């Protein structure tokens, strides 16, 4: 019973973070679009919070389904998590140093990437490869609904394409699709966790009755 309670607690924790963290990222991106593609202090704070918690979602999902996701899922988890730990630092760095662009509300994505140099590109590669590997492991294993993996890999590929061929606001489309995949995973895990809670409650009642 104790093992069941611990697993259910992990499922519910991952589910809640999986719904909140990507949603915050979507809000941050919408704020950036409203500000004509520039980051504000508020949007950077929101994105920082999102990026800080997102690795917990990926690691948590792998921890729940590691036997099914295998080495492909493991490598994807490591790369994707490392990428967002790094991206969280890129969101907070301009705030800590209060760069002129941030103060004036004129910090664009290209300017942010330029501040970080090659490391930004490198971790972008980590995110792309990690996202694709993690998505493929989800689709192949059936650990979660295949739609979650399809949405994730679609969002990652769109991000890459629109990054290579800048198309204004459409760049956010890939990010929104990618985040939607994690929200979908969170909803699925929440339902699974609540179902497990009801099952544990029924078992406990039967044990008490006996």
RANOR-V719541 format. One line per field, one symbol per residue. ss: DSSP state (H for helix, E for strand, C for the rest). phi: phi as a letter, one per 20 degrees, with the letter a starting at -180 (. if undefined). burial: # if it has 9 or more other C-alpha atoms within 8 Angstrom, else .. A space follows every 10 residues. Layout:
ss = ???
phi = ???
burial = ???
//
This chain:
ss = CHHHHHHHHH HHHHHHHHHH HHHHHHHHHH HHHHCCCEEC HHHHHHHHHH HHHHHHHHHH HHHHHHHHHH HHHHHHHHHH HHHHHHHHHH HHHHHHHCCH HHHCCCEEHH HHHHHHCHHH HHHHHHHHHH HHHHHHHHHH HCCCCHHHHH HHHHHHHHHH HHHHCCCHHH HHHHHHHHHH HHHHHHHHHH HHHHHHHHHH HHHHHHHHHC
phi = .fffffffff gfffffffee gfffffffff ffffemnded gffffffgff ffeggfffff ffffcffefm ffffffffff fggeffffff fegfffelgg ffgemceeff ffffgemfff fgfffgffff ffffffffff emfcgggfff ffffffffgf ffffcgclff gfgfffffff ffffffffff ffffffffff ffffffffff
burial = ....#.#### ##.####### #########. ###.#.#### #.######## ########## ##.###..## .######### ########## ##.##..... .##.#####. .##..#...# #.##.##### #########. ######.### ########## .#........ ########## ########## .###.##..# ..........
//
